């Protein structure tokens, strides 16, 4: 709510899944990588200048957490600075720009992430830091932009009451660790080549009955797996088993359950992986336990 704030309430961290729209020229649109409407896990952190470095370090550590979880190991920072030959296109005074840059450099010094500098690509109201990630085939994507902003707080007349009773302007930290979600998903499709880890794949298990005679048993498996929170695709196609397996492999579904007479009689499942590994038969409860462990630990393989 819009109301007077005390220094005791800072840092104040507000986040949202926000929708953004940009009327990109049609020639600039590129699949999921550049779209006109996108979603961000955006946030604004309001803090004192003394808190800014620690908060910005935590922002970068949040990025590292996401990247580690997703198995992204190759990334670097780009510190975007003003063009010293064209300062009239930027807002704010020299002191503000130098202080914002100094605070961000202090934060970067506390994390082990490589950084390069880029002259002329700063935002109009301050320097910024972009995270650039590398896909498994070597392409680079600028994914998220982060800033210690000393300009917009004053522009919007934001104030908090400090410990001495004086009014001060908060620092604003902008962060969106996954950037455009559409763009990030596009990156992940390329990075994993469509072979998403089990926990991330939209379809985690394909149930493939050998013939129509085993549809009822297959449906009972579908129900049990669904109750366990596992995403399933049940193939009721009349195609042969070989084609069903091939279709599941083309979709890079992590696991396939082959269902025939032997499995129905023994109340088991025959398990294959998208890597063409045959894991043999196992009880459904054992299979569910195996998957739920992989999902809970966010295993990458």
N, C-alpha and C positions, 0 to 999 in steps of 0.2 A: 504494500500500500504506500501511497505517496504521503509521507509524514516526516517530521523532523527526526533525524537519526543522531545517535551518540557514538563516540569513538568506541564504546564498549560493544556495539553491535557489529563492528568491523573485524575481520573481513565479512562482507555480505555477499554470498555466492548465489546467483540466480541463473538457472538453466532452463532450457526449453527445446523441444523439437520444433524448430521453426521452418516455415515454408518461404522460400525466396523465389523471386521471378526476375529474369533479365531478358530483355528482348534482343537476344543474340541474332545477328544476321544469319540467314539461312545457310550461307556458305561456311559459317563457323561451327554449325551444329555437327556433332560427331558422336553418334551412338549414345551410350551412357556417359561418355567422357565430357561432353559439353552439351548441356540441355538448357531449355528456357525456364523450366520449373524444377526446383530441387529442394531437398530437405537437409537440415543441418542439426546436429546436437550442439546447439549454440549456447554460450553462456557469457554473462558479464559478471566479473568479480569486482566489487567495490571495496577498496582498502586504503589504508594510510600509505604514505610514501615509504615509511619504515617497513611496512609489511610486504611491499611490492615484490622484492626479489624472492623471498621465500615462496610467495604465492605463484610466481612465474616458474620457479623451479618445480613446484608441484604440478603445474600445467604440463611441463615437459615430461615429467615422470609419468603422468597419466597417458601421454602419447606412447611412451615406452611400454607401459602395461598393455595397451591395445596391440601394439606391434608384436610384442613377445607372444601374446595369446594367439595371434594370427600367424605366427611363424615368419614374420617379416624381419629380417636381420640387417638388410642393407638400406640405410637411409642417412640423410644428412640435413643440416639446417642451412638456410639462406637468410642472412641478415640484409634486409632491403633498406638502403639508405637514400638520402636526397641526392639529387644531382647538384653539386656545388655551383655549377655554371647556370642553373636555372631555378633559383630559389623562389622566384616570384609565384610559381605555381603551387607552393605549399603554404599552409596556414600555420599560425603560431610563431613565437619568437625564437631566437637562437638559443636562449637558455633552456627553454622547454625541450627543444630537439636534442640538445646535448645531454640533458638529464635523462630523457627517455632512452637514448642510446646507451648511456652509461649503466642504467639499471638493468637493461637487457643483457649487456655484456657481462655484468656481475653474475646474473643468473646462469648464463651459458657456461661460465667458468666452473660452475658447480655440478655440471653433468658431463658425462663422457660421450658427447655426440659431436662428430666433425661439423665444422661450420665454414661456409664461404661467404664473402660479402659481394653484394650486387648494387652498384651505384645507379640511382635514378628510378628504382622501382618501389620506393617507399609509398605508403598511403599519403594522401594529401594532408593528413593531420598528424603524421608521426611515422617513425621507423617501424618496421614489422619483422617478424621472423616466420618464415615458411618452412614446413617440413616437406622434404622431397623424398619419396620412397622409390625403390627400384624393384621392378618385377623380376620374376625368375628368368625371363628371357632378356633382361638387361635394359628395358625401357624405363625412363624416369617420369614420375608424375608428381607435380606439386599438389599436395593433398590438403593441407590445412594452413591457415594463417592465424598468427597469434601476436598480440600487441600489449605493451604497457603504454597506455594512452593517458597523456597528461593534458590533452586539449579538450576533449568532448565534455568532461565533467564541468569545466568552466562555461563551455558553450551552452550547456543545458541548465546552468545555474544550480548544480547539485552541491549541497553543503552538508557537513556533519559538525556536531559540536565536539570540540577537542577537550582534553582533560583540564585545560586552563580556562574553559568557558568560551574560547574564541571559535569563530566559524571558519572551517577549512574546506577545501575542495578535495574530494576523494580521487585517488587514482582509479582508472578503469582498466581492467585486464580483459581483453577479448580472447576467447578461445573456442575452437570447434574441432576437437581431436580427429574426427573422421571426415571433416570437411563436408562436401556434398556427398550424401550417402549414395546417390546414384553413381557418381564418379567412383566412389570407393568400391562399390559392388562391381563396376566395370573393371577396376584394377584387379580385384580378387579373382574374377573370372579368368583373366589373363594369367595372373600369378599362379593359380592352381591348375590352369589348363582345364577348368571345369571339374576336376577331381577334388571337390571340397572335402575337408575333414568330416568325419561322421557327424559331429555336433553341429556343423554349419550347413550340411547338405539338405536341400529342401525335401528330398526323399531319401530316407535312411535305409530302408529295407524294401526289396521287391519280393513278393511272394509269387512263385511260379508253379502252379499246379501242372503235373505231367499231362493230365487230361481233365475233361469235364467231370469225371467221376469223383474227383477229389476237391471239388469247389467248396463243398460244405466244410470240410476239414480246414481248407485254406481260409475260409471266412472266420472260423473259430480262432485261428492264429491271428488273423487281422484284428479281431476284437481284443484279444489279449495283449497284443503289441500296442494297440492304440491306447488301451487303459494304462499301459506303462509309460505313456507319453512319447512313444516312438512313431515317427512319421513313415507311413507305409503306402506302397502302391501294390494292389492286388491285380495280377493279370488274369482277366477272364477271357482272353483271346483264344480262338480255336487254332491258332498257329501251333506248330510243333515246338517242343521244348527248346531245341537248338536256336530257333528264331527268337524265342522269349529271352533266353540268356543273352543272345547277341544284342537285343534291344536294350536290356538293362545295362549291359557293358557300355554301349554307346552313350547312354545317359550318365555313365560313371557313378551309378548307384553303389554305395559302399558294400552292401551285403545282399545276397540273393538266397532265398529259402526255396529249395526244390521239394515239392510236395507230391508224393506218390503213395502207392499201397503200403510199402514197407514203413514209411514214416507215419501214415495214418494208424496202422496197426500197433506200432510201438509208441505212439504219441510223442514222436520226436520230430526234428527238422534236419534236413541236410543243408549244410551251409557252404556257400561259395562266396568269394570276394571278387571285386571288380578287377583285381590283379590276376584272376584266373587261378587263385589258390582254392583247393578243396579242403575245407576244414573238417569234413566228415559229418557224422550225425551227432546230435546232442539234444538233451532235454530243452524244451522251450524256456523253462525257468533259468537254466544255465546260460542260454543265449541272451535272454533279457538282462541277466546280471552282468554279462560281458559288455553289452552295449551301454547300459546305464553307467557303468564305471568309466567307459571311454568318453561318454558325453559329459559326465560330471567333472572329469579332469581336463576336458577340452583337448584330448589327445589329437595330435596333428597327423598321425598315420594310422 
